[in-house]
Each structure stands twice: as C-alpha cells, then as structure tokens.
Amino acid sequence: AIINVKGSSIARESDYVLYTNAGPEIAVASTKAYTTQLAVFYLIVARMAHSRGVFDDAQTQSFVRELQRTPEVMKKVLERRRDIHVVAKKVLGAKDLFMIGRGLDYSILLEGSLKLKEVSYIHSEAYASGELKHGPIALITQDTPVVATVTQEKLMSKELSNIKSRGADVVVFIKESIAGDLAKEYEIFTLPDMRDEFMVLPASVALQLLAYYVSSDKGFDVDKPRNLAKVVTVE
C-alpha cells in the first residue's frame, strides 16, 4: 500500500506499507497526497530498474537527482498561478470539455480531468489524442474547449497535429523548451523543463490549479465538492 494516513484500514490490511508523509490532506479532492504518491512510484521504478540491471549505478543516481528537482520545479508552477488563472477563464463557461494527450501526457490528463469534474462540475473526459478522431471529435463544437498537454518531445509533432480540433478553443500545457511560437495559435501555459519522463509532475500541479480556479471562479467550495466525502464508509 502506498498511502498517506498512518494507521488507516489499508495500512492495517496490507503486508507492506509505504507512507508518503505528505501531511494532512484537508480538501476532499486529493492534491499533495496524489503528487507524493507519484514520487513514490518513481522511486519504486528506479529501484526495480537498478535491481533488474536496466539502470547501472550512474543511471539510477541521475534518475533520482532529476526526481529531487521536483519541489523546485513545482514551486515555479505555483509562482505562476496567476497565469493559470487567466487560462482557467477560457474554460469557465464550458458545459463539456475534452482533455487530450499521448503517452504520459494522456495518463496525467486522466487525473486532471477527474479533478475538474470533482470540483467544477464540468463534464470533462480525457482521451488519448490519437483516438479523438475515431469518434469523440464529432462532439467537439465551438462551445467545447479542448485542453491538451504536450510534454514528450518525441511525440510533439503528432500531439500538435491532434490538437487542431475543428474550431474548438484550445488550451495547451506545454514543456517550455518545445513551446516555440505556439502562443501565436493557442492559449498556452509553459511548464518548467524536466526530463520527459518526469514532466507529469509539474503538469499535475498545473492541472490541479486549473481545476481550482475554475471551481473558485464559479463560486463553488473547492475543498468540499458536492456528493463527495473524504472517506467512503458505505458501499
């Protein structure tokens, strides 16, 4: 079990427990507990890669050093939260919204889409962007914004091709070093650079802030979304 709360039911029932030690998570929609869980998974990956001979000592140390940069990178995102607030206004009035990305970008958008649903009550769905044109694109109209993440350099050209979504307003969260002139075409927020495989970490914070500002601007209680409870006690 990878958990934050010591002495919880999951901890008591598990044979092995890794505590994230993120501190009390007051809001119903988990934020820091989620990002610390991500960090623990990266540490597990590093250990497994080293044990299996995929990483040598130097590669393992390099991997962990990059992970250790996470707090400073996340701080940079938080320092630019007003820019994310501006971006959030682009989707404020949406009834429906799509989030698209490839590979790791898609994985983090699943979390971003969930956060937006939980706290802003906008119907949001995350799709692997290559699948969008196989049906869901029929639902996109001028009133259906698209949020995209583009952080994987090797997939960049395909991702940029996929976000040309037939008239929709598009917001792009993109790795700073590959942003180029994209701001001329779309509303963008540039994410501080990390190695591609770590970019989900700053992206997660940016997407959490997006959900926060949309919810706050709509006048909702961000910490206590309707119909949700911090602990599920009934089936």
N, C-alpha and C positions, 0 to 999 in steps of 0.2 A: 504494500500500500504506500502510495506517495500522498501524504496528507499534511494538513496544517494544524489541526486541532489535536493536541495530546489528550490521550485517554478517551478518544471517541470510540464509537461502536466498531468502526472499521479497524482502528488500531488494535482493539481487543480481539477481533476475529482473525487478524492476519498473522501469518508466520513471520513475515519480515516487514518492517516498517521504516520508511524514510520520512522524517519530518522536514518540512520546508522552512519552518520557523519564520514565517512572513509577518507574524504579529496578528492581532485581532482583525478580522475582516468584517467591518460593520455593515456595509451595504449587502443587500441580497444578491445583487449581480457581482460575482467574484471578479476582482481585478488583480491585485498583487498576489493572491493565492494562485491564480492561473499562471502568471508570468514566472513565479518561483517554481511552479511545477515544470514549466518548460525548461528552466535552467537545470533542474534535477535530471530530466530526461537526457539533456545534452551531456551531463556528467556520466550517466549510465552508458550512453553511446561511446564516449571516449574510452571508458574502462573496457567495454566489450571489444572495441576495435583494437586496443592495445593487447588484450588477452588473446585475441584470435590472430594476432600478427598482421592485421591490416594497417595499423599505425605502429611505427617504431617510437622510441622514446622522444625523439625530437618532434615528430608529428603530433604526438599526444600533448607535449608541452605547448606547442604552437596553438593547438585546438583549445586548450584550457585558457591560455593567455587571451585569446580572442573572446572567449566566454567572459573572462574577467573584465573586459571592456564594457560589458552590458550596462552597468549602472551609469557610467558617464555618457553613454550614447542615449539611454533613456532620459537622462536629465536634459539633454539637448532637445529632445522632442517636447518634454514638459515646458521648457523655457519658451517654446514657440507655440504654446497652446492657443494664443490669440489667433494665430494663422489658421489653426484647425477650426476655431470658432467661426471664422469667415467662411471656410469651406462648408461647415455644417449648415449654414444658411441656404446653400444650394439644394439641399435635400429636405429642408424643413417642411415644405408643404406636400411632400410626396405621400401618396396612399400606398403605392407599391414601389419596390426598389430592387435592383439586381446588383450583386457583387460578383465580379469575375476575375479570375487569375489562373495561372498554370502552376503545376507542381507545388512547391512550398507556399507560393502565393495563394493558391486555392485553399490550402489547409488553414491558413491563418484567417482567411475570409469566412470560413465556416464559424469561427469564433466571433469575428466582427459582426457578422450577420445576426448571430444569436443575441449579442449584446444590444444591437439596435432594436431587435424585436422586443426584447425584455423590457427595456426602459423607455422607448419612444413609441411603442405600439404601431410602428410602421411595418407592414408586411414586407419582409426582406428575405431574399433567397440567394444563397451563394452557389455559383456554378463554376465548374472547370470551363475556362473560356473557350476551349476548343469544342465544347459541346453546345455552346449557346446557339449556334446556327443550325442545330439539328432539331429545333422546335421552339424552345423558350423565346427566341428572338421575335417570334410572332406576337408576343405580349408587350414588347417594348414600343412605347409611343413617346411623344414629346413630353408627356407628363410622368414618364417613368425614368427616373435618374439611374445611371449606372456608376457604381463605384468600382474602380479597378486598382489592383496592386501590381506593380512592375518592379521587382527587385532582383530577378535572376537574369544575369547578363546573357547567358546562353539561350534564354527563351524570349529575350526582349523583342526581337523583330516579330515573332509570332504573337506575342501579347499585344503589341501596339496595333497589329493588324486586326486582332479580335475586338479591340475596344471601339472600332469605328461602327457604332451600333445604330445606324439608320435613324438619325435625327434626335437621339436621346441626349440629354445633358449628361456629361461625363465628368466625374471627379477622379483624379489619378493620384495615388500614393506611390511615389517612385523613388528609387535609390538615387541619391544626389548626383553621383558620378556619371549616371547614364541618362539624366534628365534632358540634356541638350536644350533644344528650343521648344520642348513640348508645351511650355506655358503659353505659347502663341496659339495653340489649338484647344487646350483644355484648362480647366481649373485644376491646379496641381498642388500637392504638398510634398516637398522633398524630404526624404528620410536620410538621417546621417548614415554614412557608409560603414558597413561591416562586411566581412566575407559573406558571399551569397547565402551560404547555409545557415547563417545567423540572422539574416535580415528579418525573419519573422518576429524577433524580439522587439526592435523598435517599431515595427509595423503594428504589433499587438497593442502597444501603448497608444499609438496614433488612432487606431480604430476604436479603442475604448473611449478616448477623448471625443471622437466624432459622435458616438452614441450619447455620451454625457451632455454635450452641448445641444444636440437635437432635442433630447428629453427636457433639459433645463429651459430652453427657449420656448418649448411648448407648454411650460408651466407645470410639468409633472414632478413628482417626488422621485428623484433618481435613485435614492437609497432604498425605496420601498415600492417596487413596481406592483401593480395590481395583480391579484390572483397568485402571487408568488410568496413563498415563505423561505426563511433562511435554512430551516431544517425540515425535511419532508418526514412527517411522522405517521402518515396514513398511506395506504395503497391507493 
